[in-house]
Amino acid sequence: GKIVNVKINQSIIDYSKRLQEIQQYVETTIKGGSSVGRTITGG
């Protein structure tokens, strides 16, 4: 039982980390606006 719990906890931690990364990316994209868009498109 403990091994399964550890795996579940680890996947939850990984998922929460991804959510934080996505949130940061979205926030910087919204705040940066056109400047971020230019950087991504190479313009």
C-alpha positions in Angstrom: 0.0 0.0 0.0 2.8 2.5 0.8 4.5 2.1 -2.6 1.2 2.9 -4.4 0.7 6.0 -2.2 4.2 7.2 -2.9 3.6 6.9 -6.6 0.3 8.7 -6.4 1.9 11.5 -4.3 4.8 11.8 -6.8 2.4 12.1 -9.7 0.4 14.8 -7.9 3.6 16.7 -7.2 4.6 16.5 -10.9 1.2 17.6 -12.0 1.1 20.6 -9.6 4.6 21.6 -10.9 3.4 21.5 -14.5 0.3 23.6 -13.5 2.6 26.2 -11.9 4.8 26.3 -15.0 1.7 26.7 -17.3 0.3 29.4 -15.1 3.6 31.3 -15.1 3.8 30.9 -18.9 0.3 32.2 -19.4 0.9 35.1 -17.0 4.1 36.2 -18.7 2.5 35.8 -22.1 -0.5 38.0 -21.1 1.7 40.6 -19.4 4.4 40.6 -22.1 1.8 40.8 -24.9 3.2 41.6 -28.3 6.8 41.5 -27.1 6.5 37.8 -26.1 4.7 37.1 -29.4 7.5 38.6 -31.3 10.1 36.6 -29.4 8.2 33.3 -30.1 7.6 34.1 -33.8 11.2 35.3 -34.2 10.1 38.8 -35.3 
